[in-house]
């Protein structure tokens, strides 16, 4: 019996990743459909467009920022690079 080649292993991993991506996309689409179905009900209950936008968009923004910055602790002020003001002299004054 011959072993699995590196290429065969890579192709199997790609297929598994593609399957996972499709599954996540299907779950995300189902969630978007639930959101769309609830929006008219929220409007009828008195929510304005800005409230609805904040309710939905804030979650996406918060999760994106958390994902992008996970594992990155903010630097203390002393370690942060100084931002140059527009029109400032080269020495920063």
JOBELZI-V38597 format. One record per residue. RES is the residue in one small letter. PHI is phi in whole degrees, 0 to 359 (999 if undefined). OMEGA is omega as a letter, one per 40 degrees, with the letter a starting at -180 (* if undefined). D_LAST is the distance of its C-alpha to the last C-alpha in Angstrom with 2 decimals. Layout:
BEGIN
res->(RES RES)
phi->(PHI PHI)
omega->(OMEGA OMEGA)
d_last->(D_LAST D_LAST)
END
This chain:
BEGIN
res->(x x x x x x x x x x x x x x x x x x x x x x x x x x x x x x x x x x x x x x x x x x x x x x x x x x x x x x x x x x x x x x x x x x x x x x x x x x x x x x x x x x x x x x x x x x x x x)
phi->(999 271 280 283 284 299 295 298 296 298 296 295 295 298 296 295 295 296 299 296 297 296 297 295 297 295 295 295 295 298 294 297 295 295 298 301 290 274 301 298 296 294 297 298 281 111 286 272 303 294 298 295 299 297 298 269 295 299 294 298 295 300 295 295 297 299 294 290 249 300 84 246 280 297 281 299 308 295 268 285 292 284 276 276 283 300 80 285 293 305 277 89 275)
omega->(a i i i i i i i i i i i i i i i i i i i i i i i i i i i i i i i i i a a a a i i i i i i i i i a a i a i i a a a a i i a a a i a i a a a a a a i i i i a a a a i i i i i i i i i a a i a *)
d_last->(74.70 71.56 68.09 65.27 63.23 59.47 59.45 61.82 59.65 56.52 58.42 59.67 56.13 54.94 57.87 57.10 53.43 54.55 57.04 54.40 52.06 54.91 55.80 52.24 52.10 55.44 54.26 51.06 53.11 55.50 52.64 51.28 54.79 55.04 51.77 53.04 56.34 54.73 52.38 55.18 56.53 53.17 52.95 56.49 55.56 52.86 49.63 47.39 45.59 42.21 43.88 45.53 42.39 40.53 43.56 43.78 40.31 38.61 40.89 40.00 36.24 36.53 38.82 36.73 33.55 35.63 37.24 34.06 32.34 35.40 34.93 31.14 29.86 26.34 23.93 22.72 19.09 18.39 19.78 18.07 15.58 12.11 11.96 9.44 9.10 11.12 9.83 6.14 5.58 7.52 5.69 3.82 0.00)
END
